[in-house]
Amino acid sequence: MKHRQGTVMRKRYFVVAVSAAAAALIALVALVSPASSVLSSAPSSPALAAVAGSVEPATELGQPAAAKRLVRHSSTSHRFARSTNRGAGILRTIAASRPHASPRAKVTPFGAGIGTSSPLAAAIAPADGGPIAHAASVVTITAATSGSGSASVTDNHVGCSGRTSCNVFTGDSISISESPSSGNRFNGWSGGTCSGTSSPCTFSATKTETDTANFVSTATVAVNTSGSGSGTVSLTDSSPLANCKNVTSCLTGIGDSVTLTVTPASGSRFTGWSGGSHCSGTTSPCTFTTTGAETYTANFAKTVTVTAATSGSGTATLSDSDSLAGCTNVTSCLADVGDKITINAT
């Protein structure tokens, strides 16, 4: 009797061992097959959802520790190797407690190469011919910077938070945040899915990509007025990021296009710029590219009208030595207070 019971138990263990070995073989076949044909052959059913639900993503993709944790909890573990287009991971088959029950499979991907899209596929074929479960593709999302500042990636699904690079599953919700250093401004995204200046930038992972946060140094450009006259001067930065339109002071980005405009009050004249390195003479508006912090002064002079009149027979003309007045041998001139006037009588 004991001999027969021992024979039955050995047969049961043999069936379980064969099932585990068959599961490992099917997993290897799934890895060698093209991803498209494997996925297309997987039937859709509640059973598939149940098996797929057993997939346990590692919290630290790319770390062998994820694999070690699986080995400790597995009755039979098979490591499937990474081929040209596939990642690496651990396929765990757990023998059922009942001889004719179907074994279960759980997959934890790890070691997916940085910079590559690595479809991870593992399969376990139940004894009743049920569906095959597949893991999702793993891609790498990287946050890079240009200029002075920082950027980081967060994917809560895989437990990757505040890092410069994360191995994630396709379909995961990704958030990339930026932070400029002191004296710098975030100037927009480039290179990946993120665009404009939205921060944080959120999207669903579909492919391996690098999103670059661009930063520019900032400098304050200011304007003021001076002189015996009166008037106004304003500054406009063409970059919407500066948010400066017709202001007297602006935190501009190095390389921004800035325009200064003067408006003399009645009875005054704009006599020229001083203090800055880009505007000179009486050019208005004056447009230049920001290179550093500067203050520009718009000078105004009060004006008066000077007239050369005659009594009797003859002529009288006057000239203003200041070219801004534009008065040479005229009978009337709008001169600046303090100008040198010459009158000629004939």
C-alpha positions as CSV (number, residue, x, y, z in Angstrom):
1,M,0.0,0.0,0.0
2,K,2.7,2.4,0.9
3,H,4.6,1.5,-2.2
4,R,1.5,2.4,-4.3
5,Q,1.1,5.7,-2.5
6,G,4.7,6.6,-3.1
7,T,4.3,5.7,-6.8
8,V,1.2,8.0,-7.1
9,M,3.0,10.9,-5.4
10,R,6.0,10.5,-7.7
11,K,3.7,10.6,-10.7
12,R,2.1,13.7,-9.4
13,Y,5.4,15.5,-8.8
14,F,6.5,14.3,-12.3
15,V,3.4,15.9,-13.9
16,V,4.1,19.2,-12.0
17,A,7.7,19.2,-13.0
18,V,6.8,18.5,-16.7
19,S,4.3,21.4,-16.6
20,A,6.9,23.8,-15.2
21,A,9.4,22.7,-17.8
22,A,6.8,23.1,-20.6
23,A,6.0,26.6,-19.3
24,A,9.6,27.6,-19.5
25,L,10.0,26.2,-23.0
26,I,6.9,28.2,-24.2
27,A,8.3,31.4,-22.7
28,L,11.5,30.9,-24.6
29,V,9.6,30.3,-27.8
30,A,7.5,33.5,-27.2
31,L,10.8,35.5,-26.8
32,V,12.2,34.2,-30.1
33,S,9.0,34.9,-32.0
34,P,8.4,38.5,-33.4
35,A,6.5,40.6,-30.9
36,S,3.7,41.4,-33.4
37,S,2.9,37.7,-34.1
38,V,3.0,36.7,-30.4
39,L,0.7,39.5,-29.4
40,S,-1.7,38.9,-32.2
41,S,-2.0,35.3,-31.3
42,A,-3.0,36.0,-27.7
43,P,-6.8,35.6,-27.3
44,S,-8.9,38.1,-25.6
45,S,-11.0,36.8,-22.8
46,P,-11.7,37.2,-19.0
47,A,-9.1,34.5,-18.5
48,L,-6.5,36.6,-20.2
49,A,-7.3,39.6,-18.1
50,A,-6.9,37.4,-15.0
51,V,-3.5,36.1,-16.1
52,A,-2.3,39.6,-17.2
53,G,-3.4,40.9,-13.8
54,S,-0.7,38.8,-12.2
55,V,2.1,40.7,-13.9
56,E,4.0,42.5,-11.2
57,P,6.1,45.4,-12.5
58,A,9.4,46.0,-10.6
59,T,9.7,49.2,-8.7
60,E,13.3,49.6,-9.8
61,L,13.6,48.6,-13.4
62,G,17.1,47.8,-14.5
63,Q,18.1,46.5,-11.0
64,P,18.9,42.8,-10.6
65,A,17.4,43.1,-7.1
66,A,14.0,42.9,-8.7
67,A,14.9,39.6,-10.1
68,K,16.3,38.3,-6.8
69,R,13.0,39.1,-5.0
70,L,11.2,36.9,-7.5
71,V,13.6,34.1,-7.0
72,R,13.0,34.0,-3.3
73,H,9.2,33.6,-3.8
74,S,9.3,31.2,-6.7
75,S,9.0,27.5,-6.6
76,T,10.5,27.3,-10.1
77,S,12.2,30.3,-11.8
78,H,13.5,30.7,-15.3
79,R,15.5,33.6,-16.5
80,F,14.7,34.4,-20.1
81,A,17.5,36.2,-22.0
82,R,17.3,39.5,-23.8
83,S,17.5,39.1,-27.5
84,T,17.9,41.9,-30.1
85,N,14.4,43.4,-29.6
86,R,13.4,42.1,-26.2
87,G,14.2,42.9,-22.7
88,A,15.2,40.6,-19.8
89,G,13.2,39.5,-16.9
90,I,12.1,36.6,-14.6
91,L,9.4,34.2,-15.5
92,R,8.1,32.5,-12.4
93,T,6.0,29.4,-12.7
94,I,4.2,28.2,-9.6
95,A,3.1,24.6,-9.5
96,A,-0.5,24.2,-8.6
97,S,-1.5,22.4,-5.4
98,R,-3.7,20.0,-7.3
99,P,-2.2,17.7,-9.9
100,H,-4.5,18.7,-12.8
101,A,-4.7,22.4,-12.0
102,S,-3.1,24.9,-14.4
103,P,0.2,26.5,-13.3
104,R,0.4,30.3,-13.0
105,A,2.9,32.7,-14.3
106,K,4.2,36.1,-13.1
107,V,6.6,38.3,-15.0
108,T,8.9,41.0,-13.7
109,P,10.9,42.9,-16.3
110,F,14.3,44.2,-15.5
111,G,17.5,45.1,-17.3
112,A,15.7,46.8,-20.2
113,G,18.5,48.5,-22.0
114,I,18.7,52.3,-21.6
115,G,17.8,54.0,-24.8
116,T,16.0,51.1,-26.4
117,S,12.4,50.1,-26.7
118,S,12.4,46.5,-25.4
119,P,9.1,44.5,-25.7
120,L,9.1,42.1,-22.8
121,A,7.1,38.9,-23.6
122,A,6.6,35.9,-21.3
123,A,4.1,33.1,-21.8
124,I,2.7,30.3,-19.8
125,A,0.3,27.8,-21.4
126,P,-2.3,26.3,-19.0
127,A,-3.2,22.7,-19.3
128,D,-6.7,23.6,-20.4
129,G,-5.4,25.5,-23.4
130,G,-6.1,28.9,-21.9
131,P,-4.7,32.2,-23.1
132,I,-1.1,33.4,-23.0
133,A,-0.2,36.4,-20.9
134,H,2.3,39.0,-22.1
135,A,4.1,41.8,-20.3
136,A,4.1,45.4,-21.7
137,S,6.9,47.1,-23.6
138,V,9.5,49.0,-21.6
139,V,10.8,52.4,-22.8
140,T,13.2,55.0,-21.4
141,I,12.1,58.5,-20.6
142,T,15.0,61.0,-20.0
143,A,14.8,64.6,-18.8
144,A,17.8,66.7,-20.1
145,T,18.7,70.3,-19.7
146,S,20.3,73.1,-21.8
147,G,21.4,76.1,-19.8
148,S,21.4,76.4,-16.0
149,G,18.5,74.5,-14.3
150,S,17.2,71.0,-13.6
151,A,14.6,68.7,-14.9
152,S,13.2,65.4,-13.6
153,V,11.0,62.5,-14.6
154,T,8.3,60.9,-12.4
155,D,6.3,57.7,-13.1
156,N,4.3,56.6,-10.1
157,H,3.4,53.3,-11.6
158,V,7.0,52.0,-11.5
159,G,8.0,54.0,-8.4
160,C,10.4,56.3,-10.3
161,S,10.2,59.8,-8.9
162,G,12.3,62.9,-9.4
163,R,15.0,61.2,-11.5
164,T,16.7,62.3,-14.7
165,S,15.8,58.9,-16.4
166,C,13.2,56.2,-15.8
167,N,12.5,52.9,-17.5
168,V,8.7,52.8,-17.8
169,F,5.9,50.8,-19.3
170,T,4.2,52.1,-22.5
171,G,1.0,53.7,-21.5
172,D,2.3,54.9,-18.2
173,S,1.4,58.5,-17.2
174,I,4.7,60.5,-17.2
175,S,5.3,63.9,-15.6
176,I,8.4,66.0,-16.3
177,S,9.1,69.0,-14.2
178,E,11.7,71.8,-14.6
179,S,13.4,74.3,-12.2
180,P,15.6,77.1,-13.4
181,S,18.6,78.1,-11.4
182,S,18.8,81.6,-9.8
183,G,19.2,84.2,-12.5
184,N,17.8,82.0,-15.2
185,R,14.4,81.5,-16.9
186,F,12.8,78.4,-18.4
187,N,12.6,79.0,-22.1
188,G,10.6,75.9,-23.3
189,W,10.9,72.2,-24.1
190,S,12.5,70.6,-27.1
191,G,13.4,67.1,-28.4
192,G,10.5,65.0,-27.2
193,T,6.7,65.0,-26.6
194,C,6.8,68.1,-24.4
195,S,6.5,71.5,-26.1
196,G,5.9,75.1,-25.2
197,T,6.5,76.1,-21.6
198,S,4.0,73.9,-19.8
199,S,5.4,72.7,-16.5
200,P,5.0,70.1,-15.4
201,C,4.6,68.5,-18.8
202,T,2.5,65.3,-18.6
203,F,1.9,62.6,-21.3
204,S,1.5,58.9,-21.8
205,A,4.7,57.0,-22.6
206,T,4.8,55.6,-26.1
207,K,8.4,55.4,-27.0
208,T,11.9,56.0,-25.7
209,E,12.6,59.7,-25.8
210,T,14.6,62.6,-24.3
211,D,12.8,65.8,-23.4
212,T,15.1,68.8,-22.9
213,A,14.3,71.8,-20.7
214,N,16.0,74.9,-22.1
215,F,17.1,77.7,-19.8
216,V,18.4,81.1,-20.5
217,S,20.3,83.6,-18.3
218,T,18.3,86.7,-17.4
219,A,19.3,90.4,-17.0
220,T,17.4,93.5,-16.0
221,V,17.0,96.2,-18.6
222,A,15.5,99.5,-17.3
223,V,14.8,103.0,-18.7
224,N,14.3,106.4,-17.2
225,T,14.2,110.1,-18.2
226,S,16.4,113.2,-17.6
227,G,16.7,116.8,-18.7
228,S,15.0,120.2,-18.5
229,G,12.1,118.9,-20.6
230,S,9.6,116.1,-20.0
231,G,8.4,113.0,-21.7
232,T,8.1,109.2,-21.3
233,V,10.1,106.2,-22.3
234,S,8.9,102.5,-22.4
235,L,10.4,99.1,-22.9
236,T,9.0,96.0,-24.7
237,D,10.5,92.5,-24.8
238,S,9.4,90.5,-27.8
239,S,9.5,87.2,-25.9
240,P,6.1,86.5,-24.3
241,L,8.0,84.6,-21.5
242,A,9.3,88.0,-20.2
243,N,5.8,89.4,-20.0
244,C,7.1,93.0,-20.6
245,K,5.2,95.4,-22.7
246,N,5.5,99.2,-22.4
247,V,7.2,98.9,-19.0
248,T,10.1,100.8,-17.5
249,S,12.0,97.7,-16.1
250,C,12.1,94.1,-17.4
251,L,13.8,90.9,-16.4
252,T,14.7,89.9,-19.9
253,G,16.4,86.7,-21.2
254,I,19.8,87.0,-22.7
255,G,19.2,87.1,-26.5
256,D,15.7,88.6,-26.2
257,S,14.8,91.4,-28.7
258,V,14.0,94.6,-26.7
259,T,12.6,97.8,-28.1
260,L,12.8,101.2,-26.4
261,T,10.3,104.0,-27.4
262,V,10.3,107.7,-26.4
263,T,7.5,110.2,-26.4
264,P,8.3,113.8,-25.6
265,A,5.7,115.9,-23.8
266,S,4.3,119.1,-25.4
267,G,6.9,121.8,-25.2
268,S,9.8,119.4,-25.0
269,R,12.1,117.5,-27.3
270,F,13.9,114.2,-27.1
271,T,17.6,115.1,-27.3
272,G,19.2,111.6,-27.2
273,W,20.1,108.4,-25.3
274,S,22.7,107.9,-22.6
275,G,23.8,105.2,-20.2
276,G,23.3,102.1,-22.4
277,S,25.5,100.3,-24.9
278,H,23.1,99.7,-27.7
279,C,21.0,102.9,-28.2
280,S,22.6,106.1,-29.3
281,G,21.8,109.4,-30.9
282,T,18.0,110.1,-31.2
283,T,16.9,106.8,-32.7
284,S,13.4,106.0,-31.6
285,P,12.3,103.3,-31.4
286,C,15.6,101.7,-30.6
287,T,15.7,97.9,-30.9
288,F,18.5,95.6,-29.8
289,T,19.4,92.2,-28.5
290,T,19.9,91.9,-24.7
291,T,23.4,91.0,-23.7
292,G,23.4,92.0,-20.0
293,A,21.9,94.3,-17.4
294,E,21.6,97.9,-18.5
295,T,19.8,101.2,-17.8
296,Y,19.0,103.6,-20.6
297,T,18.2,107.3,-20.0
298,A,16.1,109.2,-22.4
299,N,17.0,112.9,-22.3
300,F,14.4,115.7,-22.9
301,A,14.9,119.4,-23.3
302,K,12.3,122.1,-22.8
303,T,11.7,124.1,-26.1
304,V,10.9,127.7,-26.8
305,T,10.1,129.6,-30.0
306,V,12.6,132.2,-31.1
307,T,11.6,134.6,-33.9
308,A,13.6,137.1,-35.9
309,A,11.4,140.1,-36.9
310,T,12.1,143.3,-38.8
311,S,10.9,146.9,-38.7
312,G,11.6,149.0,-41.7
313,S,13.2,147.8,-44.8
314,G,15.5,144.8,-44.4
315,T,15.7,141.1,-43.5
316,A,16.6,139.2,-40.4
317,T,17.3,135.4,-40.0
318,L,18.4,133.2,-37.2
319,S,20.2,129.9,-36.8
320,D,20.3,127.4,-34.0
321,S,23.7,125.7,-33.3
322,D,21.9,122.5,-32.2
323,S,21.3,120.4,-35.2
324,L,18.2,118.8,-33.5
325,A,16.4,122.2,-33.9
326,G,16.9,122.1,-37.6
327,C,17.1,125.9,-37.8
328,T,19.5,127.5,-40.2
329,N,18.8,131.1,-41.6
330,V,15.2,130.9,-40.7
331,T,12.9,133.6,-39.3
332,S,11.4,131.4,-36.5
333,C,12.8,128.4,-34.6
334,L,11.6,126.0,-32.0
335,A,14.9,125.9,-30.0
336,D,15.8,124.1,-26.9
337,V,16.3,126.0,-23.8
338,G,20.1,126.6,-23.6
339,D,20.7,126.4,-27.3
340,K,23.0,129.0,-28.9
341,I,21.1,131.2,-31.3
342,T,22.7,133.4,-34.1
343,I,20.6,136.2,-35.7
344,N,21.7,137.9,-39.0
345,A,20.2,141.2,-40.2
346,T,20.5,142.4,-43.7
